[in-house]
Amino acid sequence: MPPLSRSVLLFDLDGTLINSIPDMRAAVNATLADDGLPAFTDEQVSRMVGRGARVLMQRAYTAAGVPLADDQAVQTVVDRFLVHYDRSPVAMTHVYDGVPETLAQLKQAGYRMAVCTNKPHSATLQIMNLLGLSDHFEVIWGAGQIPQVKPDPAPLLATLDQLGADARQAVMIGDSQNDTDAARAAGIPTVCVTFGYRHGTLEDLRADSLIDHISELPAALSALS
């Protein structure tokens, strides 16, 4: 059984459980192509992700030399991006090695689990269903249900509220400073993977624990107790 004080696990999605950059890059480039703008590589798009679809597209258009002028322009581009993305969200996306097995192990051990991501909620539900991940989680939280996204702690607290749990019971598992900043503001310890889409160094994360492979998570959780 998990330690009673930290029995609720909040997982980030992109860069933590799945590698979704190729499909996001394809949707970003399709949106840019609508406006006659050049395409980006996976590596370039990986440096733009993390703060949700609005910031992703603002960064993409700024990098393409055509900054979006106002909120209406941003929303128009985001809507087009989501149309492209929803058409083929998992053509090139894959679950990281060891994720299904580790999630099953944690669930068997008695942990309660949820996903809390800055990816739009409808896309999150679709992708997790298509990749066979949904059944591991009691709650799946995606962006758009409240105004805030990580690194604001509000999405984590809203996810915990849906679980009927609180921050004293939780651990956040993520890959970026958005995850660690949100968790720290909520009073939640963090385990971070050393892969994923972080911007900056591992030291910048200020995580309570670092793991190189998701299979190391059960031991890291035990050490936190």
Residue, then its C-alpha position, 0 to 999 in steps of 0.5 A: m500500500p502507498p504511504l497514506s500521506r501521499s497516496v494521490l498522484l497527479f501526472d502531467l501528460d505531454g513529455t511525461l507519459i507520452n511523446s506527442i511532439p510529432d503530431m503537435r508539430a504537424a498541426v502547428n505546421a499545417t496552421l502556419a501553411d494556411d497563412g503561407l508561413p514556413a514549417f518548424t522542426d520537432e526540436q523547434v516546436s518542443r521549445m514552444v510547448g508547455r503553456g497550452a495551445r494559445v501560448l504555443m501558437q503565439r510562440a510559433y507565429t512570433a518565431a515565424g516573424v508574424p506576431l499575432a496582433d490581439d486576442q481575437a487573432v490568437q483565438t482564430v489561429v488556435d481554433r484552426f490549430l485544434v481543427h488540424y490537431d483533432r484530425s490526427p492526434v496520435a498518428m505519430t504520438h507514442v506512450y513512453d516505454g514502461v508507462p502502462e506497466t508502471l501505471a498498472q503497478l501503482k494502481q495495484a499498489g493502491y495509489r489514486m491517479a489523475v492527469c493534469t495537463n495544459k493540453p485542451h481538455s477535449a484533445t486530452l480525452q481523445i488522445m488518452n482514449l486512443l492510446g489506451l491510458s484512460d482506464h488508469f486514471e480516476v480524473i483527467w483534467g485538461a485546459g479550458q475548464i478554468p482560465q488558469v493553466k500551469p504554472d498556476p496551481a489552480p488546475l492541480l487544486a481543481t483536479l484534487d477537488q474532483l478526486g475529493a483529495d487535497a494537496r497534503q495527499a498528493v505528489m506531482i509527476g511531470d517534466s517541466q518547470n510549469d509542473t514544479d512551479a504549480a506543485r510548489a505553489a500548491g504545497i505538493p512535492t514533485v517527481c520529475v522525469t529527466f526526459g520530456y520537454r523542459h526548458g532550462t536545466l534539471e536544476d531549474l526544476r527544483a524537483d524533490s526527486l528526478i527519475d530517468h525512466i518511469s519504472e523508477l517512479p515507485a521507488a521515488l515515491s517510497a523515498l518521498s515518504 
